[in-house]
């Protein structure tokens, strides 16, 4: 059974445009609070607990959470669900890192500030290359997912749907900066939570637990194996992928800078707790496919297909498609806006100001930020429009991001290290991660990259270590 | 990731099987006699009726057996879809065949070999994973408490 177009294109357009108008109006409203660079880029460094936790959780609920978590559950069973859910530990462990980030860089703007201060120009360059490649790819996969979702559920042609979702996110990010991103994330996180709970409850209501177990035991017995090999590997690999992604990416660092000092650790820990059950619920929906009599023909769409089947059986008709569309639209938008804001911050602060010594005084700031956001969006749009399958690029980047786990830990908590060895470990970790992903086993890319980088970073503490330079206050941008 | 047994219509029609041999056939990639290999317990199957233009609305029946003669077979699917993805398949050899659900002739069986990663390699990799995750968590928690003590 493939995903049916359960609503007319007119309904699809209406749903997306109404949601888009709401987000843009809210972006304009919240954007009035954004005064100066700190206001626009870091929401005035005054974000509280509820908004902080909600934005972190909503950003981490990507289209992958809703689409890939079910695939992992379908193919790898209970361990598959837990493997995806283990990414929550990245958010939780970022809590103690956030405390150190706020103390070491109280005036910091981006993760690039940290890498430049701790690892010099070479470390900063390595970081920028890795994070821009990863962030743009992540953004493109979100845009592609949005386009495909609107095509599958609403019958909207891919290019139009992809352009629409990207445009909406660009508009409210342009108007409101991080204020708008965090504000909309809060509402989107509520919609995602309610949607997942409603669909999950409907699935549970329609399932007989005993019958489900018997069906899986008879037709998918390996899913119940405690020692399912690929699933076990996926568990550690996904966890390290999550660590690497959260620890290095400016999406999370900008939120740490934006939150009040005592709020940041609690918000990240709480967001991890809130996020943890979401991929499990989404995965459970996929495990119900067989017992519910849903034949899976495309694993990548198993979550929405089963959800649509269950909601349809509940007599929701076209409302089923609308509910799924709204939940998935929110999950995609909450990640696209964050990536647009955080990646454009890197371009403005690290490239325009840091590298080219650009001026951001007065009205120039808004113009430069606007150009940065539009540039990031344009690159993502072109790549998404070309139809290049960048999913493999994203998934193969596990070694890239996991190679940055230990350099971040060392830079935040250690007093000295051999910086050359640390950076050599990052390069070798990236290479090893790619080699293992493509040549040995996809589920060891992040694991192998993280292991190599960890080895070199630990070694750097004992082989000719030198003290880190004292942190310097970051100058104001305007 | 399981092998997706798929190929374009043209290649299939010209090289794989003579369409008159059966009413339904599996679509296979590469050598039609080679088994599907999977190291993840995922087996993807795709089939096509002999005459697709007149096949609208027909239903299919897919069977699985652990023996080539299908002496003990299980019906896996009955319906209009022309593909399925089987997951959670334990290690071993399996045979699949398909036909139209109205009692048509069975297709030529297709064999799937499911073999997971060797246990020795698996445990070595899991050991590395455990060490890396354990040390990472320990470094963060330890670093946090040490820096908290120093700052207080």
Interface residues (C-beta under 8 A of the other chain):
Chain A: X1 X2 X74 X75 X76 X77 X93 X96 X97 X99 X100 X103 X216 X219 X220 X221 X222 X223 X224 X225 X228 X229 X230 X232 X233 X235 X236 X237 X239 X240 X243 X295 X296 X297 X298 X299 X405 X406 X409 X412 X413 X414 X441 X442 X444 X447 X448 X450 X451 X454 X458
Chain B: X1 X2 X39 X40 X41 X42 X76 X77 X79 X81 X82 X83 X84 X85 X86 X87 X88 X89 X90 X91 X116 X117 X119 X122 X125 X126 X128 X129 X130 X131 X132 X133 X135 X136 X137 X139 X140 X141 X142 X143 X144 X146 X147 X148 X151
